[in-house]
């Protein structure tokens, strides 16, 4: 079983999927839509990826403000989370995504990707950072559990 990471934006959803051992996150794609409210095709594509990759749970980035408060984007993300849960039947975990877009942009800058091309990849890379953070926490919890035995 694998875990899917999602970076939900106004017109895109960045997608990452873990390896089978739940150690690393790999970027998969960016699902694009013309209108923010048109989610049917987006949800259908996510379902296809779930089946193709044997996904058992989803991690969805939660776009909190830097001070930890929730704005309009958080409300929309929570609505998307509920849609995902109803449609897929999978558990969807929220993950604090503050600074993931900044980290993704910095990563691309260091990789030498030209500024004008970065916007084409930022959502997918942000999804990788979201999922990798979650996988790292799972690994830490597992290590702590083993040390307490």
VENHU-V749972 format. One record per pair of residues at least 12 apart in sequence whose ideal C-beta (glycine too) atoms are under 10 Angstrom apart, sorted by the first residue. I is the first residue (numbers start at 0). J is the second residue. If there is no record, write none. Layout:
BEGIN
[[I J] [I J]]
END
This chain:
BEGIN
[[0 17] [0 19] [0 21] [0 52] [0 53] [0 54] [0 55] [0 56] [1 16] [1 17] [1 18] [1 19] [1 20] [1 21] [1 24] [1 25] [1 48] [1 49] [1 52] [1 53] [1 54] [1 55] [1 56] [1 130] [2 15] [2 16] [2 17] [2 18] [2 21] [2 24] [2 52] [2 54] [2 55] [2 56] [2 57] [2 58] [2 89] [2 90] [2 92] [2 130] [2 133] [2 134] [2 137] [3 15] [3 16] [3 17] [3 24] [3 27] [3 45] [3 48] [3 49] [3 52] [3 54] [3 55] [3 56] [3 57] [3 58] [3 59] [3 83] [3 87] [3 89] [3 91] [3 126] [3 130] [4 16] [4 17] [4 24] [4 25] [4 26] [4 27] [4 57] [4 58] [4 59] [4 60] [4 92] [4 94] [4 96] [4 99] [4 123] [4 125] [4 126] [4 127] [4 128] [4 129] [4 130] [4 131] [4 132] [4 133] [4 134] [5 30] [5 41] [5 45] [5 48] [5 57] [5 58] [5 59] [5 60] [5 76] [5 79] [5 80] [5 83] [5 91] [5 94] [5 96] [5 122] [5 125] [5 126] [5 129] [5 130] [6 29] [6 58] [6 59] [6 60] [6 62] [6 76] [6 94] [6 96] [6 99] [6 100] [6 103] [6 121] [6 122] [6 123] [6 124] [6 125] [6 126] [6 127] [6 128] [6 129] [6 130] [7 30] [7 38] [7 41] [7 59] [7 60] [7 61] [7 62] [7 72] [7 75] [7 76] [7 78] [7 79] [7 80] [7 83] [7 96] [7 122] [7 126] [7 129] [8 29] [8 30] [8 31] [8 32] [8 35] [8 60] [8 62] [8 72] [8 75] [8 76] [8 100] [8 121] [8 122] [8 125] [9 32] [9 34] [9 35] [9 36] [9 72] [9 75] [10 30] [10 31] [10 32] [10 33] [10 34] [10 35] [10 37] [10 41] [10 122] [11 29] [11 30] [11 31] [11 32] [11 35] [11 41] [11 118] [11 121] [11 122] [11 123] [11 125] [11 126] [12 28] [12 29] [12 30] [12 31] [12 32] [12 38] [12 41] [12 42] [12 44] [12 45] [12 59] [12 60] [12 79] [12 122] [12 123] [12 126] [13 26] [13 27] [13 28] [13 29] [13 30] [13 60] [13 99] [13 100] [13 103] [13 120] [13 121] [13 122] [13 123] [13 124] [13 125] [13 126] [13 127] [13 128] [13 129] [13 130] [14 26] [14 27] [14 28] [14 29] [14 30] [14 44] [14 45] [14 48] [14 52] [14 122] [14 123] [14 126] [14 127] [14 130] [15 27] [15 28] [15 58] [15 122] [15 123] [15 124] [15 125] [15 126] [15 127] [15 128] [15 129] [15 130] [15 131] [15 134] [16 28] [16 48] [16 49] [16 51] [16 52] [16 53] [16 54] [16 126] [16 127] [16 130] [17 52] [17 54] [17 55] [17 56] [17 58] [17 127] [17 130] [17 131] [17 133] [17 134] [17 137] [18 134] [19 52] [19 53] [20 134] [21 55] [21 130] [21 133] [21 134] [21 137] [21 138] [21 141] [22 131] [22 134] [22 135] [22 137] [22 138] [23 127] [23 130] [23 131] [23 134] [24 58] [24 126] [24 127] [24 128] [24 129] [24 130] [24 131] [24 132] [24 133] [24 134] [24 135] [25 123] [25 126] [25 127] [25 130] [25 131] [26 103] [26 120] [26 122] [26 123] [26 124] [26 125] [26 126] [26 127] [26 128] [26 130] [27 48] [27 51] [27 52] [27 123] [27 126] [27 127] [28 44] [28 48] [28 122] [28 123] [28 126] [29 119] [29 120] [29 121] [29 122] [29 123] [29 124] [29 125] [29 126] [30 42] [30 43] [30 44] [30 45] [30 48] [30 122] [30 123] [31 44] [31 122] [32 44] [35 75] [36 75] [38 78] [38 79] [38 82] [38 83] [38 86] [39 82] [39 86] [41 79] [41 82] [41 83] [42 79] [42 82] [42 83] [42 85] [42 86] [42 87] [43 86] [45 57] [45 82] [45 83] [45 86] [45 87] [45 89] [46 83] [46 86] [46 87] [46 89] [49 83] [49 86] [49 87] [49 88] [49 89] [50 87] [54 87] [54 89] [55 89] [55 90] [56 87] [56 89] [56 90] [56 91] [56 92] [56 133] [57 80] [57 83] [57 84] [57 87] [57 89] [57 90] [57 91] [57 92] [57 93] [57 130] [57 133] [58 90] [58 91] [58 92] [58 93] [58 94] [58 96] [58 126] [58 129] [58 130] [58 131] [58 132] [58 133] [58 134] [58 136] [58 137] [59 76] [59 77] [59 79] [59 80] [59 83] [59 84] [59 91] [59 92] [59 93] [59 94] [59 96] [59 126] [59 129] [59 133] [60 76] [60 93] [60 94] [60 95] [60 96] [60 97] [60 99] [60 100] [60 122] [60 125] [60 126] [60 128] [60 129] [60 130] [60 132] [60 133] [61 73] [61 76] [61 77] [61 80] [61 92] [61 93] [61 94] [61 95] [61 96] [61 97] [61 129] [62 75] [62 76] [62 93] [62 95] [62 96] [62 97] [62 99] [62 100] [63 76] [63 93] [63 95] [63 96] [63 97] [64 97] [65 97] [65 98] [66 97] [67 95] [67 97] [72 96] [73 93] [76 93] [76 96] [77 93] [79 91] [80 92] [80 93] [92 133] [92 136] [93 129] [93 133] [94 128] [94 129] [94 130] [94 132] [94 133] [94 136] [95 129] [95 132] [96 125] [96 126] [96 128] [96 129] [96 132] [98 125] [98 128] [99 121] [99 122] [99 124] [99 125] [99 126] [99 127] [99 128] [99 129] [99 131] [99 132] [100 121] [100 122] [100 124] [100 125] [100 128] [101 121] [101 125] [101 128] [102 124] [102 125] [102 127] [102 128] [102 132] [103 117] [103 120] [103 121] [103 122] [103 123] [103 124] [103 125] [103 126] [103 127] [103 128] [103 129] [104 117] [104 118] [104 120] [104 121] [104 124] [104 125] [105 124] [106 120] [106 121] [106 124] [106 125] [106 127] [106 128] [107 119] [107 120] [107 121] [107 124] [110 124] [112 124]]
END
